[in-house]
Amino acid sequence: MDTHQRPLFLITTFLLLLLHHPTSTHSLIDPTTYSTPSAAPTTTSAPTPPATTTTYPTNKDTEFIRSSCASTRYPDECYNSLSGYASAVQQNPARLARVAIAVSLSGARLEATYFSNLSKEADYGADHRVSAAIHDCFSTFGDAVDQLRGSLNQMRHLVPAGSSETFRFQMSNVQTWMSAALTNEDTCTDGFDGVSDGPTKKDVFDRVHRAEAVTSNALALVNSYANTVAADSNFP
Ligand SMILES: *[C@@H]1O[C@H](CO)[C@@H](O)[C@H](O)[C@H]1NC(C)=O
């Protein structure tokens, strides 16, 4: 780049960074999705899965999901939750990572609603630790929702990988926020440590572990996308 182009490049990069700050991008998400808990992503640009999720098991697109999921910690959950998007992903690792984050966001929203519902339910007997733990879970899942939403926004506004520094910065944001979301989901169960086993505790743990599996898989797909790009010989 010659000396005349450089200032313009810096200004453009700076503007891009401003635009990509997660707190300034919330308005880009369709607000109607906040109140629509659903197992499938409901954000406007997330693809709608077909009614049956395992339609074409021999399809190349489906095989791409299966082989990408093989390197995650929960490959079956990964495949089951993402194979419905195979035709939208079209063997594109960036799109797969984005869809995986959208699915994780949608799940975390659902659990936040569940904890909100649960905290309004009447009476847990004399054990106030349960209501405190449920309140904490509502809060940690709310934080996870924010972090996953920021991650999704960042993935939607990635610069071409050729702009290596901005791209690395954006991917490291996504990796940081996804890890934080995973930690927040996990922290939810801490409040139940001293609570004796029962149906509420079991239901909470089952839900939290499902949400964690989906987020952990999404993070693995993000990491493998970042590694794929970094390993590309054209990457500066
Ligand atoms: C929360 O409560 C509403 C109203 O009772 C219900 O329709 C919804 O399914 C509940 N959501 C969850 C995730 O439990």
The ligand as a Gaussian input file, in Angstrom:
#p B3LYP/6-31G(d) Opt

LIG

0 1
 C      -42.593000     -19.635000      30.318000
 O      -43.921000     -19.409000      30.677000
 C      -44.773000     -19.180000      29.575000
 C      -46.136000     -18.798000      30.130000
 O      -46.523000     -19.684000      31.137000
 C      -44.835000     -20.446000      28.717000
 O      -45.667000     -20.246000      27.627000
 C      -43.428000     -20.756000      28.226000
 O      -43.434000     -21.962000      27.499000
 C      -42.490000     -20.860000      29.392000
 N      -41.141000     -20.990000      28.855000
 C      -40.223000     -21.830000      29.324000
 C      -38.931000     -21.848000      28.604000
 O      -40.392000     -22.549000      30.271000

